[in-house]
Amino acid sequence: MHLCQGTTFSHANGSPVKNEIQNNTKLINQKSDVDGHWLMIVIELNDQKYILVNVYRYNNRTKNKRIFNDLCTMIDGWKSLYSTDKAIVAGDFNEVPDEWLDRDPTKFTTSTVNPLIVEFSTSLDFINIWRNNNPNRRQYTILNVLLKPNGQLLSLEEFLIR
C-alpha cells in the first residue's frame, strides 16, 4: 500500500493503492518517490491499460523542473512498456498554469503561461481538461492569505489527460 502525501503541509494528495482496486480493475504496476511527491500506477480496466499519476510538487522551481523531467521519462517508458497512450496526471502542482487566468490579483494583462507546465503537457500530448472546457473562466482552488495582506486567489491543482 502506498500513499502519495508530499509533506506535512500537503492536502492529503493521493490515496492508498491496493492490488485489487475494484472487481473489474487490476493493478499492474506502481511506483512512487521516497519523499511522497508523486505516485504512478498502471491499471487494467475492461481490457484497457491506463497510467495514473498523482503529483504533489515542491515549492521550489528547480525541484519541480526535475520532477516534471523525471515524470516525462517514466510516463513515456510506461506508455511503451504497457502499450498504452491513455494517461491521467492530477494533483497539486504548486504553480499556476497561467499567471493571468489562474492568479488574482495578477500583474499580467494577458495570458502568460507557465513554461514548466506547458512543456510537460506538450511533451506528453496532455490537455488540461478543465481549462480546455473553460478557456477564459477565472475560478480558483485556494486562497493564500500568507502571500498578500488581503489574500491571493490561485489555481494550483491540475487534471491533465491524454
C-alpha positions in Angstrom: 0.0 0.0 0.0 1.3 3.5 -0.9 0.3 7.0 0.0 1.4 9.9 -2.1 1.4 12.5 0.7 4.1 15.1 -0.1 4.9 16.9 3.1 3.1 17.6 6.4 1.6 20.7 4.7 0.1 18.8 1.7 -3.6 18.4 1.2 -3.8 14.6 1.5 -2.8 14.3 -2.1 -3.1 10.7 -3.1 -4.9 7.6 -1.8 -4.0 4.1 -0.7 -3.5 1.7 -3.6 -4.5 -1.9 -3.2 -3.8 -4.8 -5.6 -7.5 -5.1 -6.4 -9.0 -1.6 -6.8 -12.4 -2.9 -8.0 -13.6 -6.2 -9.2 -13.0 -5.3 -12.9 -9.8 -3.3 -12.3 -6.4 -4.8 -12.0 -3.3 -3.1 -10.6 -0.4 -3.8 -13.0 2.4 -1.8 -11.6 3.0 1.0 -9.1 5.9 3.3 -8.3 6.4 6.4 -6.1 9.2 8.6 -4.9 10.7 8.3 -1.5 9.5 11.8 -0.4 5.9 11.2 -1.4 5.7 13.8 -4.1 4.3 11.5 -6.8 2.7 8.2 -7.3 2.3 6.3 -10.6 0.2 3.3 -11.2 -0.8 1.3 -14.2 -4.2 -0.3 -14.1 -6.2 -2.5 -16.4 -9.9 -1.8 -16.7 -12.1 -3.5 -19.3 -9.1 -4.8 -21.2 -7.6 -1.3 -21.4 -4.4 -0.1 -19.6 -4.3 3.3 -18.0 -1.4 5.2 -16.5 -2.5 7.2 -13.5 -0.2 9.8 -11.8 -0.8 11.8 -8.7 1.6 14.7 -8.1 2.3 17.0 -5.1 5.1 19.2 -6.3 7.6 21.1 -4.3 7.5 24.8 -3.5 10.8 25.0 -5.4 11.1 25.7 -9.1 14.3 23.7 -9.6 12.9 20.6 -7.9 9.6 21.0 -9.8 11.5 21.0 -13.1 13.3 17.8 -12.1 10.0 16.2 -11.1 8.5 17.1 -14.4 11.5 15.8 -16.4 11.5 12.5 -14.4 7.8 12.0 -14.8 8.0 12.7 -18.5 10.7 10.0 -18.8 8.8 7.5 -16.7 5.4 8.1 -18.3 7.0 7.7 -21.8 8.6 4.5 -20.6 5.4 3.0 -19.3 3.5 4.1 -22.4 5.9 2.0 -24.4 6.2 -0.9 -21.9 2.4 -1.3 -21.4 1.4 -0.4 -25.0 -1.0 2.4 -24.0 -1.4 6.1 -24.7 -4.1 6.5 -22.0 -2.8 8.5 -19.1 -4.1 10.9 -16.5 -1.9 13.2 -14.3 -3.6 15.0 -11.5 -2.6 16.8 -8.3 -1.3 19.9 -6.7 1.4 21.4 -9.0 2.2 24.3 -6.6 2.4 26.6 -9.6 -0.3 28.3 -11.7 -0.6 27.2 -15.3 -1.4 30.8 -16.5 -0.4 33.8 -14.4 -3.2 35.9 -15.8 -6.1 33.5 -15.6 -5.1 31.5 -12.6 -3.9 34.1 -10.1 -5.8 37.1 -8.6 -4.6 39.7 -8.2 -2.2 39.3 -11.1 0.4 41.7 -12.5 -0.3 40.5 -16.1 -2.9 41.8 -18.5 -2.8 38.9 -21.0 -2.3 35.2 -20.9 1.1 34.3 -19.5 1.6 30.6 -19.4 3.9 28.7 -17.1 6.7 27.2 -19.3 7.2 24.2 -17.0 3.6 23.1 -17.1 3.3 23.8 -20.9 6.5 21.9 -21.7 5.4 18.9 -19.6 1.9 18.9 -21.1 3.0 19.4 -24.6 5.8 16.8 -24.5 3.2 14.1 -23.5 0.3 15.4 -25.5 -1.7 16.2 -22.4 -4.5 18.7 -22.2 -5.8 20.5 -19.1 -9.4 19.3 -19.4 -10.8 22.0 -17.1 -9.1 24.8 -19.0 -10.0 23.2 -22.3 -13.7 23.3 -21.3 -13.4 26.7 -19.6 -10.9 28.7 -21.7 -11.4 32.1 -20.1 -13.0 31.3 -16.8 -11.3 32.7 -13.7 -12.0 30.2 -10.9 -9.6 29.3 -8.1 -8.8 26.4 -5.8 -7.1 28.2 -2.9 -7.0 31.5 -1.1 -3.5 32.1 0.2 -3.5 34.8 2.9 0.2 34.3 3.6 1.3 35.8 0.3 -0.7 39.1 0.3 -2.3 41.1 3.1 -5.7 40.7 1.6 -5.1 37.2 0.2 -4.3 35.9 -3.2 -6.6 33.5 -5.2 -4.7 30.7 -7.0 -5.5 27.7 -9.1 -2.8 25.1 -8.3 -4.5 21.8 -8.8 -4.3 20.3 -12.3 -6.0 17.5 -14.1 -4.2 16.6 -17.3 -5.4 13.8 -19.7 -4.2 12.1 -22.8 
